[in-house]
Amino acid sequence: MKRIMVFILVILYFISTEVACNGHTHINNNVQSEREALIDFKSGLMDPNNQLSSWKGSNYCYWHGIGCENGTGFVVSIDLHNPYPYPLENVYGNQSYMNLSGVISPSLIKLKYLKYLDLSFNSFKAIPIPQFFGSMKNLIYLNLSHCGFIGEIPSNLGNLSNLQYLDFSSDSSYYNDFEYSSNLFIENIEWMTSLVSLKHLSANSVNLSMVGSQWIEVLNKLPMLIELHLDDCSLFGSIPSPSFVNFTSLSVIVISSNGFNSTFPEWLLNVSSLVSIDMSLNILHGRIPLGLGELLNLQRLDLYGNYLECSISQLLRKSWKKIEFLNLRENDLHGSFPSSIGNFCNLQYLDLSFNNLNGSIPDIINGTETCNSKSPLPNLRELGLFQNQLMGKLPNWLGELKNLRRLDLADNKLEGPIPTSLCTLQRMESLYLEGNELNGSLPNCIGQLSQLKELSVYYNQFSGTLFEQHFLKLCNLESLDLDNFRLNVSSNWVPPFKLRSLSMHSCHIGPAFPAWLQSQKNLQYLSLSSANISSIPNWFWNTLVNLQSLDLSSNQLQGSIPSSIRNFCNLEYLSLSYNKLNGSLHDIINGTETCNSKSPLPNLRGLYLSGNQLQGLILSSIGNFCNLRWLDLSDNQLQG
């Protein structure tokens, strides 16, 4: 992103050293025609938020989004990108905030000196990219991304031989609806060979399935190309090898989320200028070439979600001198975690999750002499080793990763206690240790991790008691998952955190319901199963009304299910199974309307009440749960 911004700024500087006219600029006939062209362009646009309210008067160089050449008044840039491209309902209550739509007038052709045009993230829904763009031969920068255009991308864009930056991407995955998505396609890509000045090409989510393998030969003829982004373009088959490699300037290649069923294209090892490679989410197979580690400029490698294989110790034995981001998640890597990883002084992100790594994590890793900080992996922020076959104890050097924000060692075979050295990681935000064979108790110094947002240690062999000290400074904690502990806090304890998710399965909490939950009004997911709780206080049904999932199964709950459960309008999952509840289903199925809906619990999808002492008829009105998909009433005394 930083590289793109610098590139844009360089272009803008090249276009003009001054993006507004001097107030005393003489408006001659030619310049007057420029103003008329802008007014005509505006007349075709729909501007519900008055983004173009400044477009009046004679001095158009001061209009919003307009840049002029110093001294002449000629328009050289139009930047009307939507400054709020992502859904912002909570802030503005309107996903279309600052959106332009309507028709793009061909009057733009009259702007003979226009070099920069950015209409990105607006809503020109269901119209094709205008053909006349291919006649604007002075354009250096053209950004039409996420505008909702449809149809074939005009081949006459190939006339823009001065163009250096071209983006017509459209990626609907960023949004909740289809507002910015499009159905753009290219049938014949040959016209791109004429874009001899092109440095940046983004065509993400443009359908290139009809292009076949032609794309690589065409783009290989663009000697100045620096960045190539073809994510989710419906490309498939093998990745062809060009007859000769002409990508002498290529720095970034992104061909992720396609259907490439191929081995890794080893011709990329001859492109020494590469800084970033993203081939994630394809069907790549075979070996990861060890030569990747010898690409001296490589900073980012993302091969996530393929079927590639390699010995991790051999792969990481190479130099990787500048690597900052290494994502090999969900492949078929094998071998033990190498101590050589400590030499990766610039590494910020490492994810080797969902592979077949085995053996123990080494007690000591390299790096204390290699890196200037005299500590291993001094820049590492995220380390993911989730779901491998790692065993042994957690090494103390993990506590030396002073910049670590996220550590995921879940679902391995790790054993022993949690080392107190982890408590020194004051920048830690997410710690996942669940699904191992760790034992002992939770160190009370965990409560010193004031930046911690997510803590998950369930499905281990922990035991012991948790006190208020364990949570002393966890003011940012949002998610807590643990089991088999005893909780010993005062009756008037008010935790420092505001949780969204809490799971305390098989923790000794009862028989009283934890009063401190009254302060957790942001809770959306709550599981207190097998916690020896015997009753639920009245305040619970009126306080935690944001709950989406509630699991109080396998406790000692008695009495009937109160009608106040209908206050949980957002509830999607409810399990009260294996308690001692009695009474009927009448109060939760029938009764007064709540949640502005005639349906009780209108979002409920799963209802589990098995193993209780419920009586009476199974009422036909249970069909009032309009979204219910899973229902378990077994092991009760119900009839009908």
C-alpha positions in Angstrom: 0.0 0.0 0.0 2.8 2.4 0.9 4.5 1.7 -2.5 1.2 2.5 -4.3 0.8 5.8 -2.5 4.3 6.9 -3.3 3.8 6.0 -6.9 0.5 8.0 -7.0 2.3 11.0 -5.4 5.1 10.9 -7.9 2.6 10.9 -10.8 0.7 13.8 -9.3 3.9 15.7 -8.8 4.8 15.0 -12.5 1.5 16.2 -13.6 1.7 19.5 -11.8 3.7 21.2 -9.1 0.6 23.1 -8.1 -2.8 21.5 -8.0 -4.8 24.7 -8.1 -4.8 27.7 -10.4 -3.6 31.1 -9.3 -6.7 33.2 -8.7 -5.5 35.7 -11.3 -5.3 33.1 -14.1 -6.6 34.5 -17.4 -9.6 32.4 -18.6 -9.2 32.3 -22.4 -11.4 30.6 -24.8 -9.7 27.2 -24.5 -9.8 27.4 -20.7 -13.5 28.4 -20.8 -14.2 25.2 -22.8 -12.5 23.2 -20.0 -15.0 24.7 -17.5 -17.9 23.8 -19.8 -16.6 20.3 -20.2 -16.6 19.9 -16.4 -20.1 21.3 -16.0 -21.3 18.9 -18.7 -19.6 16.1 -16.9 -21.2 17.1 -13.6 -24.7 17.3 -15.2 -24.6 13.5 -15.9 -23.7 12.6 -12.3 -26.0 11.9 -9.3 -24.5 13.5 -6.2 -26.8 12.8 -3.3 -24.3 14.0 -0.7 -23.3 17.2 -2.5 -19.7 16.2 -3.0 -19.6 18.6 -5.9 -21.2 21.5 -4.2 -18.0 23.6 -4.9 -18.5 23.2 -8.7 -19.8 26.7 -9.4 -18.3 30.0 -10.3 -15.6 30.6 -12.9 -12.5 29.5 -11.2 -12.9 25.7 -11.6 -9.3 25.1 -10.4 -10.6 25.5 -6.9 -13.4 23.0 -7.4 -13.3 19.8 -5.3 -11.2 17.1 -7.0 -9.8 19.3 -9.8 -6.2 20.0 -10.4 -4.9 22.4 -12.9 -1.6 23.1 -14.6 0.2 26.0 -13.1 -0.2 29.2 -15.1 -2.4 27.8 -17.9 -5.6 26.7 -16.2 -5.7 23.5 -18.1 -7.3 20.6 -16.2 -4.6 17.9 -15.6 -6.3 15.8 -12.9 -9.7 14.8 -11.7 -9.8 12.9 -8.4 -13.4 12.0 -7.4 -12.7 8.7 -5.6 -15.1 7.9 -2.8 -13.2 8.8 0.4 -15.4 6.4 2.4 -15.3 3.3 0.3 -16.3 0.7 3.0 -19.6 0.3 4.7 -19.9 2.7 7.6 -23.5 2.2 8.8 -22.5 2.8 12.4 -20.9 6.1 11.7 -23.0 7.6 8.9 -26.0 5.2 8.6 -25.4 5.1 4.9 -23.2 2.7 2.9 -23.3 5.1 -0.1 -21.8 8.0 1.8 -20.0 10.3 -0.7 -20.9 8.0 -3.7 -21.3 9.4 -7.2 -23.4 7.6 -9.7 -25.2 8.3 -13.0 -23.7 8.7 -16.5 -20.1 9.6 -17.4 -20.3 12.3 -20.1 -18.0 12.1 -23.1 -17.3 15.8 -22.6 -14.2 14.6 -20.7 -12.6 14.1 -24.1 -12.4 17.9 -24.4 -9.9 18.0 -21.5 -6.9 17.5 -23.8 -4.4 17.9 -21.0 -6.0 15.5 -18.6 -3.4 13.0 -17.2 -5.0 11.8 -14.0 -8.5 10.4 -13.6 -9.7 8.6 -10.4 -13.4 7.6 -10.1 -12.8 4.6 -7.8 -15.3 3.3 -5.3 -18.3 5.1 -6.8 -21.5 3.5 -8.0 -21.8 3.5 -11.8 -24.0 0.4 -11.6 -24.8 -1.7 -14.5 -23.2 0.5 -17.2 -20.1 -0.4 -19.3 -16.8 1.4 -19.1 -17.2 4.2 -21.6 -15.5 3.6 -24.9 -14.3 7.2 -25.1 -11.8 6.6 -22.3 -9.7 5.0 -25.0 -9.4 8.4 -26.7 -7.9 10.2 -23.7 -4.4 9.6 -24.9 -2.6 11.8 -22.4 -3.8 9.8 -19.4 -1.0 8.6 -17.2 -3.2 7.4 -14.3 -6.7 5.8 -14.7 -8.5 4.3 -11.7 -11.9 2.8 -12.3 -11.8 0.2 -9.5 -14.9 -0.8 -7.5 -17.3 1.3 -9.6 -19.9 -1.3 -10.5 -19.2 -1.3 -14.2 -20.3 -4.3 -16.2 -19.5 -5.8 -19.6 -16.3 -6.2 -21.6 -13.4 -3.9 -20.8 -13.0 -1.7 -24.0 -10.0 -2.9 -26.1 -9.4 0.6 -27.2 -7.8 1.3 -23.8 -4.8 -0.1 -25.6 -4.5 3.4 -27.3 -3.4 4.9 -24.0 0.3 4.4 -24.7 1.3 7.0 -22.0 -0.7 5.1 -19.3 1.4 4.1 -16.3 -1.3 3.1 -13.8 -4.4 1.2 -14.7 -6.9 -0.2 -12.1 -10.3 -1.6 -13.0 -10.6 -4.1 -10.1 -13.8 -5.1 -8.5 -13.9 -7.2 -5.3 -17.3 -7.7 -3.7 -15.8 -9.6 -0.8 -15.1 -6.3 1.0 -18.8 -5.4 1.2 -22.0 -6.6 2.7 -23.9 -6.2 -0.5 -23.2 -6.0 -4.2 -23.0 -2.2 -4.3 -19.4 -2.0 -5.7 -19.1 -5.4 -7.4 -19.3 -5.8 -11.2 -19.3 -8.3 -14.0 -16.3 -7.1 -16.0 -14.6 -9.4 -18.4 -11.8 -9.5 -21.0 -12.2 -11.8 -23.9 -9.0 -11.0 -25.8 -6.1 -9.5 -23.8 -3.9 -8.8 -26.8 -4.7 -5.0 -26.7 -2.6 -4.7 -23.5 0.6 -5.1 -25.5 0.2 -1.5 -26.6 0.4 -0.2 -23.0 4.1 0.2 -23.3 4.4 2.7 -20.5 2.4 0.7 -18.0 3.9 0.2 -14.5 0.9 -0.8 -12.4 -2.0 -3.1 -13.5 -4.8 -4.2 -11.2 -7.6 -6.3 -12.6 -8.8 -8.1 -9.5 -12.1 -10.0 -9.8 -12.2 -9.3 -13.6 -13.2 -12.5 -15.4 -10.2 -13.6 -17.5 -11.4 -17.1 -18.1 -11.7 -16.6 -21.8 -8.1 -15.4 -22.1 -6.6 -18.8 -21.4 -2.9 -19.0 -21.0 -2.4 -15.9 -23.3 -2.2 -13.6 -20.3 1.4 -14.4 -19.4 2.8 -13.8 -22.9 1.0 -10.5 -23.3 2.0 -9.1 -20.0 5.6 -10.3 -20.5 5.7 -7.7 -23.3 5.3 -4.8 -20.9 9.0 -4.1 -20.0 8.1 -1.4 -17.5 5.5 -3.3 -15.5 6.3 -3.1 -11.8 3.0 -4.4 -10.1 0.6 -7.0 -11.4 -2.6 -7.8 -9.5 -4.8 -10.5 -10.9 -6.6 -11.8 -7.8 -9.8 -13.8 -8.3 -9.8 -13.6 -12.1 -11.1 -17.1 -12.9 -7.7 -18.1 -14.4 -7.2 -21.8 -14.4 -5.0 -24.6 -15.6 -1.2 -24.5 -15.5 0.8 -21.3 -15.1 2.6 -21.1 -18.4 6.2 -20.2 -18.8 7.0 -17.3 -21.1 9.2 -18.1 -24.1 11.7 -15.6 -22.5 11.4 -13.7 -19.3 11.0 -10.0 -20.0 9.7 -9.0 -16.5 12.9 -7.0 -15.8 11.1 -4.5 -13.5 8.4 -6.7 -11.9 8.3 -6.1 -8.2 4.8 -7.4 -7.2 2.8 -10.3 -8.6 -0.5 -11.3 -7.2 -2.4 -14.2 -8.8 -4.2 -15.5 -5.8 -7.7 -17.0 -5.6 -7.7 -18.4 -9.0 -7.9 -22.1 -10.2 -4.3 -22.7 -11.1 -3.6 -26.4 -11.0 0.1 -26.3 -11.5 3.5 -26.6 -10.0 5.2 -23.5 -8.8 6.4 -21.4 -11.8 10.1 -21.6 -11.4 10.7 -19.0 -14.1 9.9 -16.5 -11.3 13.2 -17.4 -9.7 14.9 -15.5 -12.6 13.0 -12.3 -11.8 15.5 -10.8 -9.3 13.5 -7.6 -8.9 10.6 -9.4 -7.1 9.6 -8.0 -3.8 6.2 -9.6 -3.3 4.7 -12.9 -4.5 1.1 -13.9 -3.7 -0.2 -17.2 -5.1 -2.4 -18.1 -2.3 -5.7 -20.1 -2.6 -4.9 -22.0 -5.8 -4.3 -25.7 -6.5 -0.5 -25.5 -6.7 1.2 -28.8 -6.0 4.7 -30.2 -6.1 7.8 -28.8 -4.3 8.4 -25.3 -3.2 11.6 -24.4 -4.9 14.4 -23.7 -2.4 15.6 -20.9 -4.7 12.9 -18.6 -3.4 15.1 -18.0 -0.4 17.8 -16.6 -2.7 15.7 -13.8 -4.2 17.6 -11.0 -2.6 14.8 -8.4 -2.7 11.9 -10.7 -1.7 10.0 -9.2 1.3 6.6 -11.0 1.0 5.7 -14.5 0.1 2.1 -15.8 0.4 1.5 -19.4 -0.7 -1.4 -20.0 1.7 -4.0 -22.6 0.8 -2.3 -24.8 -1.8 -0.9 -28.4 -1.9 2.8 -27.5 -1.9 5.3 -29.6 -0.1 8.8 -29.0 1.3 11.0 -29.7 4.2 10.6 -26.6 6.4 14.1 -26.8 7.7 15.6 -27.0 4.2 13.4 -24.1 3.0 14.2 -21.8 5.8 17.9 -22.6 5.7 18.3 -20.2 2.8 19.2 -16.6 3.3 15.8 -14.8 3.0 17.7 -11.6 3.7 14.8 -9.2 3.4 11.7 -11.4 4.0 9.1 -9.7 6.2 5.9 -11.7 5.5 5.9 -15.5 5.1 2.6 -17.3 4.8 2.8 -21.0 4.1 -0.4 -21.9 5.9 -2.4 -24.9 4.7 0.1 -26.7 2.6 2.0 -30.0 3.0 5.1 -28.8 4.8 7.0 -31.3 6.9 9.9 -31.6 9.2 10.8 -29.9 12.5 10.7 -26.2 13.3 14.2 -25.0 12.5 16.4 -22.9 14.8 17.6 -21.0 11.8 14.4 -19.0 11.8 16.0 -16.7 14.4 18.2 -15.3 11.6 15.2 -13.7 9.9 15.8 -10.3 11.4 13.2 -8.5 9.3 10.4 -11.1 9.6 7.2 -9.6 10.9 4.6 -12.3 10.0 5.1 -16.1 9.9 2.3 -18.6 9.5 3.0 -22.3 9.2 -0.4 -23.5 10.5 -2.3 -26.5 9.1 0.9 -28.4 8.0 2.7 -31.5 9.1 5.4 -30.1 11.2 6.6 -32.4 14.0 9.2 -32.7 16.7 9.7 -30.1 19.4 10.2 -26.4 19.1 14.0 -25.9 19.7 15.0 -24.6 23.1 17.4 -22.2 21.5 17.2 -20.4 18.1 19.8 -18.4 16.2 19.7 -14.7 15.8 21.3 -13.2 18.9 24.5 -12.5 16.9 22.9 -12.0 13.4 20.3 -9.3 14.2 21.4 -5.8 15.4 19.0 -6.1 18.4 21.0 -9.0 19.7 17.7 -10.9 20.1 16.0 -13.4 17.7 13.2 -12.3 15.4 13.2 -8.7 16.7 10.5 -7.6 14.4 8.1 -10.6 14.6 4.5 -9.6 15.3 2.6 -12.7 14.4 3.6 -16.4 14.8 1.1 -19.1 13.7 1.9 -22.8 14.2 -1.7 -23.9 14.7 -2.7 -27.5 14.0 0.6 -29.3 13.4 2.2 -32.1 15.3 4.6 -30.2 17.5 5.5 -31.6 20.9 7.6 -30.9 23.9 7.6 -27.8 26.1 7.2 -24.2 25.2 10.7 -22.7 25.0 11.6 -19.6 27.0 12.8 -17.7 23.9 9.2 -17.0 23.0 9.3 -14.5 25.8 12.1 -12.6 24.0 9.9 -11.8 21.0 9.2 -8.3 22.3 7.1 -7.1 19.4 4.9 -10.2 19.3 1.2 -9.4 19.0 -0.3 -12.8 18.1 0.9 -16.3 19.1 -1.1 -19.3 17.9 0.2 -22.7 19.0 -3.2 -24.4 19.3 -4.0 -28.0 18.3 -0.6 -29.5 18.7 0.9 -31.9 21.3 2.7 -29.4 23.4 3.2 -30.3 27.1 4.4 -28.8 30.4 3.5 -25.5 32.0 3.1 -22.1 30.4 6.5 -20.4 30.9 6.3 -17.2 32.9 8.5 -15.6 30.2 5.4 -15.1 28.1 4.2 -12.6 30.7 6.9 -10.2 29.5 5.3 -9.9 26.0 3.6 -6.6 26.8 2.4 -6.0 23.3 0.6 -9.4 23.1 -3.0 -9.1 21.8 -3.9 -12.7 21.0 -2.7 -15.9 22.7 -4.0 -19.2 21.6 -2.8 -22.4 23.4 -5.9 -24.5 23.3 -6.0 -28.2 22.2 -2.6 -29.2 23.6 -1.4 -31.3 26.6 -0.2 -28.3 28.7 -0.5 -28.7 32.4 -0.1 -26.9 35.7 -2.0 -23.7 36.4 -2.3 -20.4 34.6 0.5 -18.1 35.7 -1.0 -15.2 37.6 1.4 -12.8 35.7 -0.8 -13.3 32.7 -2.9 -10.6 34.3 -0.1 -8.1 33.5 -0.7 -8.3 29.7 -2.6 -5.1 29.4 -2.9 -5.3 25.6 -4.3 -8.8 25.5 -7.6 -9.1 23.6 -8.0 -12.8 23.1 -6.9 -15.6 25.5 -7.7 -19.3 24.7 -6.3 -22.1 26.8 -9.1 -24.7 26.9 -8.7 -28.4 26.1 -5.5 -28.9 27.9 -4.7 -30.5 31.3 -4.7 -27.4 33.4 -6.0 -27.2 36.9 -5.8 -24.9 39.8 -7.6 -21.7 40.9 -7.9 -18.4 39.2 -8.0 -15.3 41.3 -8.7 -11.6 40.5 -4.9 -11.2 40.1 -5.0 -13.3 37.0 -7.2 -10.6 35.3 -5.7 -7.6 37.1 -4.7 -5.5 34.0 -6.7 -7.2 31.2 -8.7 -4.1 30.5 -8.7 -4.8 26.7 -9.7 -8.5 26.9 -12.6 -9.3 24.6 -12.5 -13.1 24.4 -11.7 -15.6 27.1 -11.8 -19.4 26.6 -10.7 -21.8 29.4 -11.8 -24.9 31.2 -11.3 -27.0 34.3 -10.3 -24.1 36.6 -11.8 -23.1 39.9 -12.7 -19.4 40.0 -12.2 -17.6 43.3 -13.2 -14.0 43.2 -15.0 -11.8 45.6 -18.8 -11.4 45.4 -18.5 -7.7 44.5 -15.7 -8.1 42.0 -16.0 -5.9 38.9 -13.6 -7.2 36.1 -11.5 -4.7 34.3 -12.6 -6.1 30.9 -15.7 -5.9 28.7 -16.0 -9.3 27.0 -17.7 -10.2 23.8 -17.1 -13.9 24.2 -16.7 -16.1 27.3 -16.4 -19.8 27.6 -15.7 -21.5 30.9 -16.6 -25.1 30.3 -16.2 -27.4 33.3 -15.0 -24.6 35.6 -16.1 -24.7 39.2 -18.2 -21.6 39.4 -21.5 -22.6 41.1 -23.7 -23.1 42.8 -24.4 -19.4 42.6 -24.5 -17.7 39.2 -21.4 -15.4 38.8 -22.5 -11.9 39.9 -19.6 -10.2 38.0 -21.3 -11.0 34.7 -23.7 -8.1 35.4 -20.9 -5.9 34.1 -20.4 -7.8 30.9 -23.2 -6.1 28.9 -21.3 -6.5 25.6 -21.4 -10.3 25.7 -22.5 -12.0 22.5 -21.3 -15.6 23.2 -21.5 -17.2 26.7 -20.8 -20.8 27.6 -20.9 -21.9 31.3 -21.6 -25.6 30.7 -20.7 -28.1 33.4 -20.1 -25.3 35.9 -22.3 -26.7 38.8 -24.7 -23.7 38.6 -28.0 -24.3 40.2 -30.0 -21.1 39.4 -30.1 -18.1 37.2 -30.9 -14.7 38.7 -33.6 -12.4 37.3 -31.1 -9.7 36.4 -29.5 -12.1 33.8 -32.5 -12.1 31.5 -32.7 -8.3 31.4 -28.9 -7.4 31.3 -27.2 -9.6 28.8 -29.7 -8.9 26.0 -27.0 -8.8 23.3 -26.3 -12.5 23.5 -26.3 -14.5 20.3 -25.2 -17.8 21.7 -26.0 -19.1 25.2 -24.8 -22.5 26.5 -25.8 -23.4 30.1 -26.0 -27.2 29.5 -25.0 -29.8 32.1 -25.6 -27.8 35.2 -28.1 -28.1 38.1 -30.6 -25.6 36.9 -34.1 -26.0 38.3 -37.6 -24.6 37.8 -39.2 -23.5 34.6 -37.8 -21.6 31.7 -38.8 -18.0 32.3 -40.8 -16.0 29.7 -38.2 -13.2 30.0 -35.9 -15.3 27.8 -37.8 -13.7 25.0 -35.8 -10.5 25.7 -32.9 -12.1 23.9 -33.9 -10.8 20.5 -30.4 -11.6 18.9 -30.2 -15.1 20.2 -29.3 -17.7 17.6 -28.2 -20.7 19.7 -29.6 -21.8 23.0 -28.6 -24.9 24.9 -30.1 -25.7 28.4 -29.7 -29.5 27.9 -29.1 -31.8 30.8 -30.4 -29.8 33.7 -33.4 -30.2 36.0 -35.7 -27.8 34.3 -39.4 -28.5 34.5 -42.7 -26.9 33.4 -43.9 -26.5 29.8 -42.7 -24.8 26.7 -45.7 -22.5 26.7 -44.0 -19.3 28.1 -41.2 -19.2 25.6 -43.3 -20.1 22.6 -46.5 -18.1 23.3 -47.1 -14.8 25.0 -46.8 -11.1 24.3 -44.9 -10.0 21.2 -41.2 -8.9 21.8 -38.3 -8.0 19.5 -40.7 -6.1 17.2 -41.7 -9.5 15.8 -44.6 -11.9 16.0 -42.0 -14.7 16.2 -40.5 -15.6 19.6 -36.8 -15.3 19.5 -36.9 -14.4 15.8 -33.2 -15.2 15.1 -33.1 -18.5 16.9 -31.6 -21.3 14.8 -30.7 -23.9 17.3 -32.7 -24.9 20.4 -31.4 -27.7 22.6 -33.5 -28.7 25.7 -32.8 -32.4 25.9 -32.2 -34.2 29.2 -34.6 -32.2 31.4 -38.0 -32.8 33.1 -40.1 -30.7 30.7 -43.8 -31.7 30.6 -46.9 -31.1 28.6 -47.7 -31.0 25.0 -45.2 -30.3 22.2 -47.3 -27.4 20.8 -47.8 -26.8 17.1 -46.9 -23.2 17.8 -43.3 -24.3 18.1 -43.4 -23.5 14.4 -43.5 -19.9 15.4 -39.7 -20.1 15.7 -39.4 -18.9 12.0 -35.7 -19.5 11.6 -35.3 -22.6 13.7 -33.1 -25.3 12.0 -32.0 -27.6 14.8 -34.3 -28.7 17.7 -33.6 -31.3 20.3 -36.3 -32.0 22.9 -35.3 -35.6 23.6 -35.1 -37.1 27.1 -38.0 -35.1 28.6 -41.6 -35.9 29.6 -43.2 -34.2 26.6 -46.2 -35.5 24.7 -47.8 -35.0 21.4 
